[in-house]
């Protein structure tokens, strides 16, 4: 159902029929997800093949988010933190150009490994880099705001 981002698969996009089913399911799960409750799902099968599956609250929230994305036909991918991305995939994730990403890699700001002559970036490292960049941006904006106040430019 969910596409695992790798070299061969495209992001998953629900079709019209799946979107309709997902909308109904998301509407039913919304209150439970917002309440942060764990649930048990019963899967009805043939005669004595009934299965009860417990789901922790965080899984319910995640499933609800997936269903909402499906209902809106938003492209999505499930990416394990251990996954290794190509430089183009990593650049696409960060919404930057590939040459900019390569400069960040070569300057040591973002770890990578080489597979032959190709660079691979761990998704977990990419997320940590993105978080650090956001913190740097927030600090710069706070500094600009403080300078504007000091100069009376507010």
N, C-alpha and C positions, 0 to 999 in steps of 0.2 A: 504494500500500500504506500509507504513512504519511500521516496527515492533516497538511496545512500549516495551522497556526492562522491563520485570518483571519476576516473578518466572516461567512463563509457556511458553513464546515465545522465539524463536531463532531470531537472527538478520535476516533481510530481505536480500535476494540475488536474483537479477533479473535473469530470465532464458534467453536463447539466443534471443528469439523473443522480449522480453521486452528490452533487452540490445540494440538491433538494433533500436527500436523505440526511446529509451532514447537517443541514440547517435544523431539521426536526430534532436530531440527536443533540445538537449543541443547545437548543432551547430547553430540552429536558434536563440536560446536565448543568446548565448555567448556575442555578441556585446552589447545587451541591458543591460545584467548583469554587464559587465565591465564598461559601461558608468554610471551605478548607476541610471538608469531611472525607474520611475514608469510606469506601463503599464495597459492596459485593455485587458483582455482575453475574447473572444467571444466564447461561447459554443453553437454550432448549435444543435438543437434538432428537434423534430417533428414540422412541420408547425410553429405554433406560440409559441413554447417553447424555444425561443432563450434567452440565459442568458448572460449578460455582467458583468464580475467580475473585479473590480479594484484591482490591486496588488501594494503595496508599493515597492519601490526599494529594500529594505532589503529582502522582501519575494521573489522577482525575483532572487536575488543573491542566497538565500537559495535553491530555486527550481532548479536553474542551478547546484549548487553543488550536489544536490540529483541526478539529471539526469546524471551528469558526473560519479558519483559513480555507478549508475545503469548500464550505458554504459560499464563501466570497470568491472562489476559484482563484485564490492567490497561490502562485507557484511556491513550493516549499521543498526543503531538503532536510534530511536528518544527518547531521555530521558528528561522528564520534570525536571526542577531543584528541584521540590518538591518531586520527586520520592525517595523512600527509597530502598537502595540496600542491599543485603546480604553481608557478609564479603567477600565471594568468588567473587561476582560481583564487589565489590569495589576494591579488590586486582587485579582482571583481568584488570579493567580500568586503574589502576596505574602501571600495569605491575610489580607487586611485589608479593611475596608469601603471602598467607593468614596468616601464623603465624607472619610475619613482620607487616602486617596491624593490626592484633589484638594487638601486642605490642604497636603500635602507638595509638590505641584506648585506651588501658588500661593506658598509660602514660599521657593521656589527650591532646595529640597533635592534635587529630581529634575527634570532637564530635560525639556521637552516642546515640541511645536509645535502650532499651531492650524491646523485644516483647517475653514475657515468658523468656526463657533462651537464646534467640537468639539476637544478636546485629544487628541493622539496621543503615545504614549511609545515610544521606540525600545527594543526588547528588550535590546540591549546596555547601555543606560543603566539599565534596570531591574535587570539582573544586577549591575552595578557598585554600584548603590544598595543592593541586598540584601546584597552582600558587605561594604560599609561599615557597614551596620546591625549585621551579625553581629560585626564587629570591635569596634564600640562596646559591644555587649552583653557580649562577652568581657572587655573592659577593665573594665566596671562590675562584673562578677562577681568578677574578680580583686581589685578594690579592696574590695569587700564582704568577701571572704574574708580579705584582709590586715587589715582593720579588726576582724573577728571574732577573728582570732588575737591582735591587739594587745590586745583587751579580755579575752582569755582565755575566749572563748565557744565554743571548739571542743569 
